Amino acid sequence: MNENAQLSGSLADQPDSAYDTDYKAGQDNVQIMGMDVHNPVFGTSAALILLFVVGALVFPAESKELLVGARGWSINNFDWLFMIGGNVFVVFCLAMIVLPVGKIRLGGAQAKPEFSRPSWLAMLFAAGMGIGLMFWSVAEPVAYYTDWYGTPLNAAANTPEGASMALGATMFHWGLHPWAIYGVVALALAFFTYNKGLPLTIRSAFYPLLGDRVWGPIGHVIDILAVLATIFGLATSLGLGAQQATSGLSHLFGMDNTINTQIGVIVAVTAIALYSVVRGMDGGVKLLSNINMLIAAALLLFIIVVGSIGGFFGNFGLLLGSYVENIIPLSNWVGREDETWYHGWTVFYWAWWISWSPFVGMFIARVSKGRTVREFMIAVLLVPTLMSAVWMSAFGGNALDQVQGNIGELANGVGDVSLTMFHMLANLPLAEITSALAIILVLVFFITSSDSGSLVIDSITAGGKVDAPVAQRIFWAVMQGLIAGVLLFGGGADALKALQAGAITAGLPFTAILLLMCVSLYKGLRQELR
């Protein structure tokens, strides 16, 4: 029995505690060109995506101005909502670990995990943050230290205090808060799917609040927003990742860093992602995620050893100390004097993580059956936070050491963001080999994100079915590559920035949705416990 059949069976065999609803996954579906799609979520989502792409191509500058303006309006007027939401999600997820509901097992008392713990953790990390850590682990702390775009809490740039704050603030953006955002969505979807027998789609998490109305227009809107946020976020990351990979190839091999080369990278990534999609969960995402972790571990160990083991542990202690000391001031939104930095980084990040949460949350839910709520939250919240701290201490700490030591290109601060990691590696032994590994890692992270994203969008647009035809997963994998490639070719950086701004703007309504999701989830867990 393959993994899709296992998943389908697990959803069909509803536990005794299932909700009393007559709705079945896929009952509103229609069959089109060999695909089994939900009506109207699939059609509406596809139409809106097409409308956006055409608009961005025909009016790239105007689209960028409109969406960047919408992003700015969301961030400037609702910074309080993003910050309150982020803090609530952290407290909620920590509470899930210590409260009695933590002993509830996803899928029922007899459920068994479908993946080994190492493979499970590898898939969580690869889907959630692998790409961003490669892109920003060097650039972000250097930017904060050198006042590239403001400094956290107005710390003095180019000082020991600034270095400590740079590491702590970077960890703040990649630690508990983003993983709590993912954890809320993932736990809600896993619980309502595996314990309550509801379809694996975003709307199911609101059944305790809305009842059977979730299968109507309100639910359609929730799922369509999730599809748009996911496809735009993935396409943006694919475009930005192609730029970083091409910059690395140019830096390493002297290749031309042109639009055509970047599109070539997108085509290659999409082609491999299609092969992975066809192979399914075990032969695709799981295999690539395990490869990811092996390459990442090798690169991380190399940076720690050759960059000075003592320096690593010193930076690790500095990072954790600064993170603990400043997590509350950085979480505050009242009376902030560092508005440029606070809006440009923290609120921007929170909106970005929230816009990614439907994709990452649903994927984590797909692979987490059989875990207890407590084990789930420790793995989704605490373990990745520790892994991020180790990664940032090695890469970011080493970069700051080079800046402070006036070594190499990084001594000049952040120039081309996509090259900062390669500039750091250039000052270490075996630079060509490590740079090549870094490029491979970036590309494999994008392949796993594209693959897992296709599985997620397919489930949402198939009415919660997880055994829809492979053609649908192929359709969404191709769409991601097409959107990124077409916008990059037709509109260049402006079109990608417009796409990113659109994804971030979608984070505003999703913040309210996630806050309601916390209420709905806790209500469902309490009922399950009784």
N, C-alpha and C positions, 0 to 999 in steps of 0.2 A: 504493500500500500504506500503510495507516495505521500509527501507532506501535505499537498493540497487536499487529498482525500481525507487524511487524518484531521485536518482543520475543519473541513466541511462536516465530518461526522461529529466532531466535538461541539459544533454549534447546533447541529440538529438534535443531539441528545440533550434536551434541556433538563437541568437539575430540578429537584423537587421545589426549590425556592423560586422557580421562574415566575416572572410577572404574568398576570392574567391578561394577555393580549393576543388577539387573533392574527396580528401582523406577522408575516413570514418574510424572511430575507429574499428579496428579488421578486416579490409578488407584483410590483408595478413595472417590472422590466419589459422591454420590447427587444426583439431580435432584429438587428440590422447588420448586413454584410458579415455574417458569422460572429457577431458580437452580441452579448447579452447585457443590455445597458438599462439603467434606471431612467424612467421618464417622470419628471423633466430635468433631473439633475445633470445627466450627461449632456443633453442638447443645449441647455441654458449655459452650462459651463463652457462648452466648446464654442458657442456663439460669442460669449463675452471675451474669451481668449482671442478669437479671430478678430473681433472688433478692436481690441487693444493693440494687437500686432499691426494691423493695417493702419490704425491711427498713429502709432509710434513711427511707422515707416514713412507715411505721407507727411506727417507733421512732427518730426523728431524734436526740434527745439521747443515747439509749443507744448508737446506732450511732456517733455522734461520740466518745463516751467510750471505747467499745471500740477503735475504729480509731486514735484519737489515742493511746490507751494502747499499742497495738501499735507505732505509729510511734515513740513515746518509748522503748519497750523496745528496738527495733531500733537506734535511734541511740545510746542510752546504753550498750548492751552490745556493740555491734559497730562502734563508731566507728573502732576500729583497722582493721577489715576494709575499711570504706569508704575510709579514708585510704590504706591500703596499695594497694588496688585502683586508686584514682585515680592514684597515683604510678607504679605498674607500667604503666598504660595510656599515660601520657605517654612513659615511657622506651621502651616497645615501639614506639609510632608514630614517634618520632624515629629509632629504629633502622631502621625500614622505609625511611626516606629514604636512609640512608647505606650500608646493607648491599647486597650484590650482588643480593638478591631484588628490589630496587627497580626493576630493569630489566624485570621480568616485565610483560607487557601483559595487561590484563583482557580476556579474549575471544580470546586467541591473538595471535601475532606480526602477523597481517594485519588485525586488528580496527581499525575506524575509530570515532571518537567519533560519537555520534548527535546531540549538541547542541553548539552553538558554546560557546567558553569563557565569554563573558559570561553567556549564558543558564544554563549549567551552574552557575557560581558564584552567580548570583542565586537559583537553586532551592535550592542547598545552604544558603545563608544564611537564606532565607525559611522553610524547613522547620525549621532548627535552632534559631534564636535570635531571629528578628525580634520575636516577641511579647514575650518577656521583656525585651529591651533597651528597648522602649517603656515597659514597666511599671516597671522598676527602675533605669534609667540615671540618673534624678534622685533617686529615693527612697533608693536604697541608700547612695551616698556621704554624703548628708545624714544618714541614720540613724547611720552609723558615726561621723561627725564630732561629732554631738550626743549620742551615747550613748543612742540610742533603745531599743536592746536589746543592750547590751554594746558594747565596742569591740575591734577586732582587736589581739591581743597586749597587751591592757590599755593601749593608747595613751591618753594624756591627751586627754579630749574638749575641743573648742573651742580647740585650740592649733594652731600650724603643723605640729607633729609629727603631730597627729591628722588634719589635712587630707591630709598626704602619705600616711599609713597608710590613710585612707579610700579614696583613689583606688587605691592599690596593692592593697588587699584586694578592692575591687570588681572590678578587673581579674583578680585571682586566680580569682574565681568565674566569670568570663566569658571566660577565656583558654584556655590550653593544655589544662587538665584536662578540661573538658566536651567540647571538640572531640576530644580523644583517645578519650574514651568512645564518642562517635559513630563515630570513625574505625575503631576495632577492629571494631565490628559491621558497619559498611558494607563494609570491605575483605574481611572474612570472607565475607559473603554474596555480594559481587560475584565474588570469586575462585572460590568453590565452585560458583556458578551458571554463570558465563561460561567458566571454564577447565576445570571438572570435570563439567559437564553435569548438575548436581543441581538439583532444584526450588528456586525462589526462596522459601524459607521458613527460619525461624530454625534449625530442627533440622538443616538441611543442613550447617551450619558444624561440626557435631560428628561428621561421618562418619569422619574419620581416627581418632578416638578410639573410637567406638562401632560402626562398621561398619553393617551392615544393621539393627542394633537401633534406629537412629534412626527407622526407619519404624514402630516399635511403640509401646508405652505410654510409654516414656521420651520419645520425640519428641513424642507427643501432649501430655504435660505441659509440655514446653518451649514448644510453640506456643500452648497455652492461656494460659500465664502471659504470653506476649508480647501476646496479644490483650487480656487484661484490663488489663495495664499501659498499653497504648496507648489503649484506649477510655476508661479512667478518667482518664488524663493529659490527653487531648484534651478530654473533657467538662469537667474541672475548669478548664482554661485558657479554654474557651469561656465558662463561667460567670463566672470572674474578669474576663475581657476585657469581657464585657457590662456588668459593674459599672463598669469603668474608662471604657468608652465612654459609658455613661449619665451618669456623673459629669461627663465632659467636656461632654456635651450640656446638662446642667443648668447647669454653670458658664458655658457660652458663650451658650446661648439661653434659659436659665431654665426648661427643661423639668422636669417632676416626676421626681425620681430615686426611682422606685418599682419594686417587683417587676414590675409589668405592663410598664413601660417596658423593663426589662432583658430580659424574655421577648420583647418585641417586637424587640429587637436580635438576640437569638438566632434568632428566626424568620427575620428578614431575612438574617442571615449564612448560615443553613442553606439558605435558598432559592437564594441566589447560588451557594453551594457545590454544590448539586445541578445547577445549570446548568453549572457548570465541570466537574463530574464527567462529565456526559453528553458534553461536548465532548472529553474525553480529555486526554492529556498535553500535546500541542502547543497545542491550543486552550484548555486550562484552566490547569493549574498553571504551565506555562512562560510563558504570556501574563501571568497575574496576578503571577508572580514578577518579571518584567521591569518591570511597572508599579510594583510595590512598590519596586524598587531606584531607579527614577527619582524617585518621590515622596520616598523616604528620602534620596537624594542631595541633592535640592533643599532639604529641610528642614535637613539637616546643614550644607550650605554656608551657608544663611542664618544659622544659629546661630553658625557660626565667624566670619562676616564682621561681623554686627551686635553680637555679643557680645565683640568685640575679637580680632583676628587674633593680636596679640601675647600676649594672655591665653590663647588656645587653645594656642599652641606652648609657652608656659610650663607649662600644665597637662599637655600631652602629655609633655613631658620629665619632669615631676614624677611622672606616673603610671608611665611606663616605668621610671624609676629606682627608684621604690618597689617596683614589681612584681619587678624583678630582685633587689633587695636582700632582699626578704622572702619570696620564693617558697619557699625551703627552710624557714624558721621556720614559715610558714603551712601547709606540707605535713606538718609533724611532728605526731605524735599523743601523744608521750610527755611527761609533765610539763607539760602546758598549764595555765596559770593562768587563762586566759580562757574557762573552760568554758561559761559562759552564751552567749557569742558564738560560740564554736567549734562547739558542738552545734546552736545555734539557726540558724546560718547555713551554715557550711562543710559539716558532715556532712549537714545537711538538703539542701543543694544537690546534693551528690554522689549522694545517694539519688534525688533528683528527676531528675537527668540520666540516671542509670542506668535508671530506670523509663521514661524517654522513648527510650532507645537502640534498642529494637527498631523503633519507628516511624521515627525519623530515620535510623537506620542502613540499614534496608531501602529507604527512599525514596532515599537517596543512592546505594545500590547500583543501583537501577533506572535511574538516569540517568548512570551512570559507565562504561559499557562503552566500551572502546577507549582508556582512559587507562592509562599505566604506573603501577605501584605507587608509584613515586617522585613522579610528577606528582600522583597521587591524594592522597597524604599531604600534600604541600605545599599543595594546594588545600583539603583538608579540615581540616588542623591549623594551618598557619602563616598563610594568607591571612585566614581568618575571625578569628583572634586579632588580627591587625593591624587589621582593620576594626573589631573590638570596641574596641580601644584608641583609635582615632580617635573613635568614637561616644561612648565614655565620657568622653574628654577634653573634647569639645564640650559634651555635655549635663550630665554630672556635674560637670565643672570649672566650667561657668558657674553651676550651682546652688550650689556651694560658695562661689564668688565673691560671690553674692548673700547667702548666709548670713553670711559674714565681713564683708560691707559693710552688714549690717543693712538689707537691701532687701526690701520686700514681705513676703508671707506666709511665705516660706521662712525668714525671720529667726526665726520661732517654732519651727523644726524641722519634723519630720514629724508631720502630723496625720492626715488622710485620705490613705492611700498612693495611692489612685487619682487624687488631684488634684494630687500634687506636681509632675508634669510641666507641668500647666496653670498652676500657680502660678509656675513658672520662666518660662514663655513670656509670662505676663502682664506681666512687667517688661521685655520687649523690644518693639521697634516691630512694628506689624502683628500684634498679639497675636491678634486674632480670626481672621485668615487662617491664621496658623501653627497655632493651636489646632484649627481646622477640618481642616487638613491632617493634624495628628496623629491626630485621630479617624478620618479616612479610612484612614490608614496602619494604625492598630490593627485596624480592621475587615477591611481587605484581607489583613493578616497572618493573621487568624483564618480567613478564607476559604481561603487557600492551605494552612494547616495542616489544616483539615477535609478539603479535597480530597485532599491527599497522604496524609493518614491513612486515608481511605476506600480509596485504592488499595492501601495497605499491608495493612490488615486483610483486605481482599478477597483478596489473594494468600495470606495465611497460612491463612485459612479455606477456601480453594479448593485446598488441597494443593500450593501453589506455582505454580499456573497464573496466568498474567498476561493471559489472553484470555478470562476468565470473563464471563458476561453482564453488561451494564451494570446490570441490576436489582440485582445484588449490591453494587456500589459505591453505588447509590442507597440501598439498605437501610442500609449502615453510616453514610452521611452523615446520614440521618434519625435513626439511633440516637444519634449524638453529640448532635444538637440536642435530641432528646427527653429523653435522660438529664440534660443540663444544665438544660433548661427545667423538667422535672418536679421535679427535686430542688430547684431554686431556688424554685419555686412552693410545693411541698409542705413543704419543710424549711428553706428559707431558707439563711442563712449556715452553720448547723450541718451541713446535709446536704452542702454543698459542701466544708466542712472535713473531713467524714468521708470524702468521695470522694478528696480530695487526700491524706489520711492513708493511705487504702488503696493509692493509687498509689505513695506513697513507701515503704510497708512492702514492696511488691512489689520494690522496689529491692534488698532484702537478698538473697533467693535469686538475683537476677539478677547481683549482684556476683560470686558464685561461678561462675555460668554464664559470665560474660564472661572471668574469669581462665582458665577451661578453654578458652574460645574462642581466647585468645591462643596457647595450646599447640597446639591443633588447627590454627590458621591457619599458624603457623610450620612445623609439620610438613608441611602441604600445599605451602607455598611452596618449602621445601627440596627436596621431591620434584619439583616442577615445574622447578626450576632444574637439577636433575640430568638 
